[in-house]
Amino acid sequence: MGEPPGKTGRRDAGGTAPAVEDRWTQLPPELLPLICKKLPDSADFVRFRTVCSAWRDAAPLSDDPPQLPWVVERRGSAFQARAHFRFYSPSSGRTYGVRGYGGRSWLVMGGACQEHLVTTVDLSTTALYNPLTGERLALPPAPYPQWRHGVVHVVADGRRRGGAPLVVNASTRTGHFGYCRQGDTKWTLVDGRQDMGHRAYHGGRFYVNTNAQETLVIDASTGAVESVLPPPPRSADAGAGVSCGDYLVESRGKLIRAVLFPRDGVVATSAEDYYLNVYQLQEDGKAAAAWAKVESVGDSVLFFDKHGHGFSLEPNGAAELKRDCVYFMHEKRTWLDAGEYRFLCRYNMETGEVDRVVSLPDTFGDTWVVPGLCPSE
């Protein structure tokens, strides 16, 4: 039989113990970064770095390849204690568990974006938590009981953008909309409008969609509403259909708005029964800012969760991060068994169709997190 991979049967001059040669460590150094960038899952990146010192040096934690985000396990109730956080990797089909910090912890619904989860401990202490590094970034006390009628999420992750994480706390019951950065002692509150929907941060401003499909432009330093953008032009293919998602995200320095429609105009009957109208904010300085329809998002991959929180990643074919695509989640309810099923859908901007659907485990599917292995600086 042949020798195991990476080993040889050659003996030393004395003819005693075999001399072991690890062929993998002899790969040309210039190939290692190329191999690393093709890894399909963050767990594979970790394993890559454990092979030997040469491979570890070729794969610094600060240069991990773009990965398909991990789907976060849904909470059962607002008061559910969790000793562990569980994640599902659509790339590998594996489920991973990470122990939470403290004796008990809660995942706030809609509380994930990029590398951080928003967690509370004992219904009192709120923090950004990186489950892979154990890093915690304390947040000031919320201006109202966020575990009862608030949604907290990260709209701008600090490590990748060179600044402190920007966190939004929005109440679905009281109409509060507040935000803070790491190190702030209190939340900055915006006016108590009752119709604020999905939001994004771009160029020092918050852009917030309303129930009337207008977009509020809010100065992030003062909390004042600077202007109101009119709804995007309705395309002919939208007809009289009612949108089932209206999302905002910053991508490569541009603000993108994606409006999701069911093809039959009423409700999506399957995970493939969707189409997207995508708009980009036009700011040329000569005319008032407005939404302009685009047919492509270029070399970007956009993600939106159940709550409308979005972010953008770079393409990576090995991790199925296909350029010019938008990922979103589809939920299907069955009255016969009172079941609830969720799917991860990929919408191809070039073809105008959902070209991939991944069925998620039954306890997953509200939001996701990008596995981050490098502590914030």
NORLIN-V231526 format. One line per field, one symbol per residue. psi: psi as a letter, one per 40 degrees, with the letter a starting at -180 (. if undefined). Layout:
psi->???
This chain:
psi->iiiiheiiehiidefbiihhhhddeeihdeddddddeeheidddddddeedidddddegidefiihihihhihiidieehihdihiihhddeeihihhhiiidiihhhhffihbeiihiihffdhhihhhedeehhhiiihieigdedfihhihehhddeeeaiihhhhhhedeeihiiiiheieiihhiifiefhbiiihhfeihhhiideeihhhhheddeihdihhiiihhidedbeihiehhiiihhfeihihhhhiideeciheidefiihhhihhhgeediiiihhhieieafihihhadeehiihiiihddefghifihhihhhhihddefihiiihihhhddefihehhhhiieeiedaiihhhehii.
